Amino acid sequence: MKSRASRTDALAELPEGAALPGTLSEELRAELIAFRRDLHMHPELGNQEFRTTAVIKDRLEKAGLKPRVLSIGTGLICDVGEWDGVTPMLALRADIDALPIPDTKAGVSYRSTVPDRAHACGHDVHTATVLGAGLVLAGLARQGLLPRAVRLIFQPAEEVLPGGAADAIEAGVLEGVGRIIGVHCDPKVDVGRIGLRIGPITSACDRLEVSLDGPGGHTARPHLTTDLVTAAARVATDVPALLARRTDARSGLAVTWGRLETGHICNVIPQHAELSGTVRCLDLAAWRGAPDLVHAAIDEVAGMHGAKTVINYVRGVPPVVNDAETIGLLDAAMTERRGSYAIEDTEQSLGGEDFSWYLEHVPGAMARLGVRTPGDTRGLDLHRGNFDVDEEAITVGVELFTAAALLDGNRS
């Protein structure tokens, strides 16, 4: 990987002959698994994570820390160690919300107890991992072994466009932060390993809603109407094709429709049609120009059929663009804990992640955290009701975060 030089520099900052502290005790490991299972049984949607916020806050306070609930009502931040007001802190971020889908797992004691709610994206694992890292780092701070303060960010509403990160930033979570790191569960990577990538690792994701209007009429006389069924069908098929010829193919700009509704009876041409879908883009610069391109393409296609358009283009999130130096830090941390064999390259995902908003303000990076039990052939995936993880991933994540915090703090 391109980050090897950065890894070597980070490790060189350790005192000669020193072993890197910050591994988990068996007692804490068991506690974090139980904590994750409790969250899994009590999932809460974005901006409704009141119980989740309360249990995180309670555990941090029991460790002698001083968490602060965000002004938006859910989520919290907590500094480990005393910030001197000058030296930039490393932030560890977890998202805490769940998804509005049923938990379909069978044979596990920690299945969701809330109808049509599930931690099907691994946010319970992210939360347990950052909590565990905070508890370990707090112990090191009491021993005088934490070189500089670290901020824990437990962020609400990642699954709600444009993402709770924007609100968290507005609430001041990045004040004093110089770098931020996070992980995301990856069911395609074996537990004990992480995936790293310099540059874009996720896609931008926006929401698109289109209304088409025009005079309807009898299907026997379509020439006297604006045929909105045909117009909607053309928008659905021609707009993506048109965009593919108006943007660099390497930008990955794509419109995908999830809903098309029009008409109620077979012999009446309707007066109204609606489409909605998503706009995804792999390139940050292309994403910035996407709204104008999409608007123009829809108007052009709809106009050919005489349909009037109302377009609601809702900005979601830009791509997560990993900083090379921070990837070097994560590479160094994982190498120190488990060896370089535990690191693999990862591809860019078409999924969106509001971690990207933090990277508009400070450098940082997100790693893929392996959660697949080696040899598991079930093909589990994110955002499905049967999603589950190998809970050893929590230990791996904690050790990654603590090592990164120590290596970052020891840099000159």
N, C-alpha and C positions, 0 to 999 in steps of 0.2 A: 504493500500500500504506500501511497505518497507520504504517509504520516510518519514513517520510520524515524526520520531525523528528529522530528518533534518528540517522539517517544524517548529517544536516547537523551535528548536535552532534559526532559522532565525527570527521568530517572537519575540523571547526574546530579540533580539538586539534593538528593537524599544524603544524609550524613553517611560517611564511609562505614560499611559493615552493619548498617542499621537495617532491621527488618521492618517492613511496613505494618503497623498495627491496624486494627479496625475490622477484624473478622467477627463473626457472630458466635455467641455462646449457644449451646443447644437449648437453653432455657428461652432465650430471646427468639431463636428460630421457631420454636414451637408456639410462642406467643404471637408472632407475626402471622403464622399460618392460621391460627385461631381468629386473629383480627381480620384477616382477609375473608375468611369464611363468614364471619359476622356481617361484614359489609355486603358480601355476596347474597346473603339471605335477606338483606334490607336495602335493596337498590332504590335510589331516588333520582328523579330526572333533573335536568339542568335548571339551576336557580331555585331548586326545591330541596337541596341537600342539607337540611337542617339537622337531622339525626347524625348524618355522616360527619358534618362539621363538628357537632358536639362531642362525638366519641374521639375524634382526632384531638380536639382541644383538651379533653380530659386526660388522655394518655400523655400528652406533652407536658401538661401541668404536673402530673404525677412524677415526671422526670426532673422537675424543678425548672422547667423552661417557661417562657412567657409568650404564648401564642396570642395573635391578635386577629379576631374575626374581621373580614373585609367589610368595608362600609356598605357593600351591596347586599349584605345579609347572610351570605353563605360563602364558604371558602375561608382560608386563613393563611397567615404567614407566621413564621417563627424563626428568629435568629438564634443560632447556636454559637456560643462564644460572644465576646464583647466586640462589637464593631467600633473601631476607633474614629469613625466619621470621615475617614480619608481613604483608607485602603479598600479598593473595590472587592466586593464579596463574590464568591461563587454561589449561584442559586441552583437548587435542585427542585425540579418541578414535577408535580403529579396532578392529573386531572381526576375528579372525584365523582362525576355524574354517571348515570346508567342510561340504558336505551329503552324506548317504549315497545318492547317486544316480549313475548312470553318465554319463560325459561323452560325448555323442553328436556332438560337432562333427567335421566332416570338413574336410580341407584346411588345417589349421593345425599348425604345428610344436610348439605348446605345449599340445597336448591332454593331459589327465590321464594319468599313467602308473600310477595306482593304480586297480584295478578297483572299480567301484561307488562311487567318490568323485569329487566335482567341486566346484570353486568356482563354483557356479551362482547365487550371490546377490551376487557382486561384492566379497566380503570381501578378496580379493587386491588389488583396486583400492583399497579403503579403507586397507589396510595400506601399500601403496606410497605413497599420498598423505600419510598422516601421517608416514611415514619421510622422504619427500622434504621435507616442511615442516620437520621436525626438523633435517635436514641444512642447509637454507637458513638457518634461524634460528640454528643454531650458528655458521655463517659470519658472520652479522650480529653475534652476541654477541662474537665475537673482534675485530670492528671497533668495538665499543662502540656499536652501533646497535640493540641490543635493549633496549627501555626497562624491561622486567621479565621475570622468569623465566616460562617456559612448560613445562607438563608434557605429555609424550606418554604416552598410555595405549594399550597393545596388549592388548586384552581377549580371553580365550578364551571358548568355549562360548556364543556368542550364540544358537545354534540349539537349545540344550538348555534346556527349561523347568525352573525359572523364570528361566533366563538366567545366564550367567557374570558379568554385571555385579554381581549381588548378592554373589557370592564375592569379586570384585575390590574392592568397597566394604568388605567385611569385612576384606580384607587391607590396607586403608589407602590406596587409590589417591587418595581425595579429600582427604587431609590437606593443608591449605594451599591447596586449590583453591577459588576463588570463583565460577567460571563454567566451563561445559563446552560444547563444540561438536562436532558430528560431521556426516558426510554419509552418504547412502545412494544407491547407484546407482539410477537410474531410466531404464529402457529406453524410456519414453514421452516423454522430454525429449531434445532434440538436444544433442550435445556442444557445449560452449562456453556453456551456459546452466545456471542452477540454478532450482529451484522452492522458494519460501518460503511459509510459512503461520504466522500467529500463532495460538496455541491448539493443540488436539489435531491431530496430523498422522498418527498411527497409531491402531490399535484396541488395546484390551485383548484378551488372549488367554489363556484357561484351558483345561485339559483335563478332560474329564468321562468317568467310567467308571461304568456302572450294571450291577448284577447283579440278576436277577429269579428268584425261586424259588417253587415250589409243587408240590403233588402232580400228577403227570402221569397218563397212562392211555391208553385206547383212543380213537381218533378217533370210534368209534361211540357213545361215551358221554361227550362233552365236559362234560355237566352234572355229572359226578362228579369232575371235575378242576378244577385252575386252568389255564385255557387260556393258557399262557405265550406261544404264538405270537401270539395276538390281543393279549395284554397288551403284548408287546414292540412290536407294530405300532402300538398306540395310543400308547404312550410316544413312539415315534419321530415320530408325526404330531401328536399332541395337545399335547405339552409345548411345542414351539415356538409353536403357535397360542395356547396359554394365556398364555405369557409375553408375547406381543405385546399382550395385553389387560390385563396387570398392570403394565406399565412404560410410561413416557412414550415414545412412538414416536421422539422425537428422540434418545433415548439409544442407539438402535441395538442394544439387547440381543438377541442371536440365538444359538440353539443349532442347530448343524449336525452331523448324525451322519455318521460315516465308516465305521462298522462295526456290523453287527447279525448275531449268530450265535445260532441255536437249532435244535434238532432234528437227527435223522439219518435218519429213515425216514418214509415218507408216512403210515402209519397209527398212529403213536405220538405222542401229545402229550407233549412233553419236560417235564422237571422243572426245567430251568435255561435261562436266556437271558441274553445279554450285549449291551450297546450301548456304544459309545464315540464320542466326538466332541469338538467344541470349543465353548466359549462365548466369543463376541466381543462387545465393548461399546465404543461410541464415547465414552462419557461417564465421567469419573473417579468421580463420586459414585455413579452407577448401578452401576458395576463393584464398588464397595465393598459394595453390598448384594446383588449377584448370587447368591452362594452360597445364602443363605437362600431367595431366591425360587425358584431352580432346584430345591433340595431339596424345597420344599413342592409345587411343580408335579408333580414326578416321583412323590412319595408319593401325591398326590391321584389322579393318573391310574392308577397301578399298583394303588392300593387299590380302585378301582372294579371291578377284575377279580380281586381277592383275591390278588394277587401280593405277596410280601414283597420288600423292596428293600434292597440294600446300595449306597450311593452313595459313590464316591471322587471328590471335587471337588478337583482339583490346581490351586492358584494358579499362574498363569503370570506375565504381565507386565501392568502397567497401561498405559493409553495414553501415548504421548509427547506432553506438553503444552508446546509451545514458548513460552518467555518472550518478551514483546514487545520488551524492551530488547535481548535477544540477537539476535532477528531483525533489529532495527535495525542491530546491529553487522555481521551477515552481509550485509545489504543494502548497507551502506556499503563493506564490503570488496570485494564484487563490482562495485559501481559504480566504485570506484577502479581496479580492474583492467581491466574490460571494458566498462564503461558500463551504464547502467540498462536498456538494451534486452536485456541478458543475464539479466535476472531475470524470472521469471513466477510468478504465483500457482499454488499446487498444492492439490489436493484432499486430504481425509483418506482414508488408506488403511485397509482392513480387516486388513492384515497387522499382526502383533505385532513389537515391537522392545524388547529389554531395555535400551536407552539410557534408557528411562523410569525405571529404578531410580535413575540418577544424579540425575534431576530431582526425586526425592523429597527430595534433600539439598541441592542447589545449583541456581541458575537456569541455564538453558542452552537450546539449540535444535539441531535437526537439519535440514539442508537436503537437498533432492533434487538429486543430481548427475547432470546429463545425460550419457548414455553412448551415445546413438543417433547414428550417422552420418547427417547430413542427407540425406534422400531414400531412406533404407533402408526397404524395405517388407516385410521379413521378419516383422515382428511378434514379435520376441524378447521373452521375459518371464522374470522371476525364477523360480528353483526349477525350471527346465527344463534338461535335459541339453545343449541346444544354445545356452544363454545365452552371449553374448560381448559385448564392449564396444569402443567406439572409444577407443583408448588415449590420445588427446589429453585425455581426461577426467582423467587423472592430473595433467597440467600445470595444468589448470583448478583442480582440487582443491587442489594445492599453493599456487597463487597466492592462492586464497580463504583458506586457513588462515593463510598468512604475513601477508596484509594484515589479517586479523582480529586476529592477535596484536599487530601493530604499532599498529593503531588502538586496541585495548583498552589496551595498555600506555601509550599517550599520553594517555589520559583522566585527568582530575584526580581 
